[in-house]
Amino acid sequence: MSTLTPTRKSDPRAARAIRKDRIDSDRVPTSTKVITRAVMIGAALYFLFPVWWLLVSSSKPKPDLYSTSGLWFSDNFQLFDNLSRAMTYGEGHYLRWIGNSILYSGVAAILGTLVSVAAGYALSKFVFRGKNVVTIFILGGLLIPAALLTIPLYFVFNSLGIVNTVWAVIIPSIVSPFGVFLGRIYADSSVPDELIEAARVDGASEVRTFFTIVLRILSPALVTIALFIFVATWNNFLLPLVMLNNSELFPVTLGLYTWQSYRAVDLTDIVLVGSLFAVLPLVVTFLGLQRFWRSGLAMGAVKG
């Protein structure tokens, strides 16, 4: 007895879009393609050059940093020796600083993404008094540099007694006007009103609808917003500098700065290798979530 395997029906609109893209690509002049590729290659070299310089410099002993070319490795390759010195220097705080940065950035990314998407979803799908005012304040928050809020936040947190704690870094990092803005755009373009109405008709509460339906639809958007918050928190320097005075609570950015600020001892070699390996968690995060990040950007770029 033979069985028929159902064939997947192709979408004619998708086929037409693919053919249109191919036709448009064929119409692009060759000179334009060459110029575009040259610009892209130049931009890639521009962004990769500091990374290459950091890798080369991190592998050199301290005397070779000033006596050899900075663009190629020296005869004495000491990358792992320098890394071992960085991990054991002082009280061995380097690994602790890395762990602190992962803690601050990870918690801020998870909680900040949830808050941003919930706020963006509410602004997109609910009608309430003062909605436009809230939107204006969020857009205003995008225009205010975060550094301007650091000192006022210090006075507020000092009055609450949470200065020099992990919460002094995590709580401000959770609030992201840009994340709320993206959350609203994604909710507008990807969450159908009919689906929400169907869930309400079936008796689902607003909380259940959000956590069981909306978050699943916006999963690529969650990754995009989480990456933005994670990177912003990881690279934040001024906030920990103002809020923390205990070296055991420092993130890696502030910890390496304190090493570089020493005057009695030249720690350039271990600061360089510490900076190199401090970038690796960001690289791993981006590579691991690249597929979701690209689809999230595309989802928020157009409105259906």
N, C-alpha and C positions, 0 to 999 in steps of 0.2 A: 504494500500500500504506500503510495507516494504522498508526500505532504508538500504543500505549497508554502514557500517561505515568503512572508509579506515583504514587499519592497517599500522602502521609505520614499514617500512622495516628495519630490523636490519643490522648493518654494520658487515660483517663477519670479517673484520680486527680487529675491536674493540673486538669482541667476542674471537678471537684468542689471542689477547693481554691479556684479562682478564684471560683466561684459562692458559696462560703461566705464568702470575704473580702468580696464585694459585699454579701451579706446582712448581715454583721456591721457593715459600714460604714454601711448604711442605718439600722441600729438605733441608731447613736450619736446622742445628742441634739444639736440644733443649738447649744445653749449650750456644750456640751463642745467642739464643733468650733471655735467662735469663741474660746473661752478658749485652746485649744491653739494656734491660729494666732497669737493675740496674744502668747503666751509665746514662740513660735518667732521671731516678728518682733522682739520685745524682745531675745531672746538674740543674734540676728543683728546688731542695731544695737549692742549692747554690745560684741561682738567686732570690729565694723568701725569703731567710733568711733576707737580709737587709730590705726588705719591711715589713716583720713581726716585726722586731726590731723597725723600724720607727713607725709603727702603735701602738705598745705597749708603746714606749717612749712618743709618742704624747699624750697619754691618762693620763699621770701622772702629778701631781703637781710638782713644781720645787724641793721641798725637797726630794721627793721620787725618783727622777732621780739618786741620788747619794747614797741612802740608801737601795734600794730594787733591786731585780734581774731585769736585763734588758730584760729578755725573757718572762716575764709574767706580766699581769696587776696588778696594786696595788689595795688596797681596796678603794681608793679614785679615782674614774673614772672621769676625768675632760677633756675629749677630746673636747667637745663642748664649755666648758668654755675657754680652751686654744685657740680654734679657734676664739671665740668672742674677746678675748684679741688681737689676731693677726690682726683682721680686724679693730680694733679701736685704736691700738697703734699709738702713734705719731699723724700724721695728717690723719690716715686712708688710707695710701698709698698701703696697701697690695692688695686690690681688683683692684686698678688702675694698679699695677704691673702685676697682672694676665691678665688684659685687654690688657696691652701693649704687653705682650708675645703672646697673641692670635692674636693681630694685626700684629706684626712683623712676626710671624710664618705663619699665614694664607695668608698674602699678598705675602710673599716670596715663599710659596708653590705654590700658583696659578700662579704667574708670572714666577717663576723659572721652573715649570713644562712645561709651554707653550714654554719657550725659549729652554729648554733642548730637548723636543720632536721635535720642529721645526728644531733645529740644527742637531739632530741625524737623522731625516728624510732626510734632505738635504745631509748629508754625505753618507747616505745609497743609495739614489735613483738618485742623480744628479752627473754628471761628469763635473768637472771644474778644471781649473789650480790651483795648490797649495793644492789640496784636501789631499794629503798624508802629506804635511807639517802641515796643520791644525790638522789632526789626531794625529800627533806626539806631537804637543803642548798640545792637550787635554790629551793625555796619560801622558805627563810631569806634567800637572796640578794635576793629580791624585797622583803623587809622592811627591808633595810639601805640607807640612803641612800648613793648613790655618793660623795658628798662625804666621808664618813667614811673611805673607802678611799684617798683621794688622797694623804695624807701617808705612810701605809705603802707605797704604791706608789712614791712618790718615793725612799724609802730603798732599796727593792729595785732600782729601775732605776738609782739612783746607784751601787750596788755592781756592777751589770752594765755600767756605763759607757755607757748609752744615754740619759741625761738630756740635754736640749737637742738631741734628734733627732726626726725625724718619727715614729719608732717609739714614742717615749714617749707620744704622743697616740693613735696608731693601735691599738697592742696592747691597752690597757685598753678601748678602744671596741668591740673585736671581741667581747669577752665580754659576753653579755647574758642574764641569767637569765630575764628576761621573754620574750626571743625563744625560748629553749629551752622555756619553758612553753607558748607559743603553738604551737611546732613539734610538741610532743607532742599538743596538742588537735587540731590539723589532721590529724596522722597517724592518730589514733584515729578521727576522723570520716570520713576520705576515702580511706584506703588499705585495701582489703579484704585480709584475711589469705589468702583463696583466690588472689588474684593473685600474692602473694609466693610461695606454695607452688607455683603453676604455673611461675613463673620458676625456682625451684630444681629442680623436676622436669626442666625443659628444659636444665638444666646451667649456668644463669647464676650467676655468683659474686655474693656479697653486694654488692660494690662496683659491679658492672655493674647489678645490680637497682636499686640506689639511684640511680645517675646516669641510667639510661636509662628507668626506669619511675616510680620514686617522685617524682623531681624534676619530671617532666612533670605528674603528677597534682596536685602541690602548687604549681604555678606561681602561682596567685593568692595562696597563703599566702606564697610567697617575696616577692612584691611588698609584702604587708602588713608582714612582719617587716623587710624592707629599709627601708621608709619610717620605721618606728619608730626603727631604728638610725641612719638618715641624719639625721633631725631631732634626735635626742638628741645626736649627735656635733656637728652644726652649731651647736647652741645651748650646747654645753658651754663653760663659762668657767673654772671653777676648775682643772680638769686642765691646760690649756695655761698658765694663770697660774703654776702650781707647777712645771711641767716645763720650760718654755721661758724663755730669757732673751735669745735672739737675735731681734730684731725682724723679720728676714727669714723666720722660721719661724712667726710669729704667725698664727693664724686671724683672720678679720675681727672676731669678737667681742672678742678681746683687743686687736687693733689699734685699734679705735674707742675702747676704754676708755683706752688710753694717750693718745690725742688728747684725750679729755674730761678727763684728769687733769692736762693742762698748766695751769700757773698763769700763765705769762708771756704767753700769747696766748689769746684767746677764740676757740675753734674750734667753737662751737656749730652754726654754719650748715653746715659740711662734715661734722660728726658726724651731724647729722640726715639729710642727703642720703645719706651713706654708709650709715646704718642702713636707709633706705628701699630702696636698691638691693641691700643685702645680703639682703633678704627675697625678692627676685625668684627666685633659684634654687629656694627652697623652694616658691614658688607654682607655678613651671613644673613642678617634679617632681610635685607633688600633682595638678595638672590633667592632666598627661600620663599618670599612672598611676591616675587616679581609678577607671576602670572595673574594673581588676584589684583595686584596693584594696577596693572595695565588695563584689565577689564573694568576696574572701578573708575579709572580716569575716563575711559570711553563711555561708561554708563552715565557719568555726570556731565559729559560734554554736550549731549543733545537732550532735548526734551521731547518726549513722545506726545 
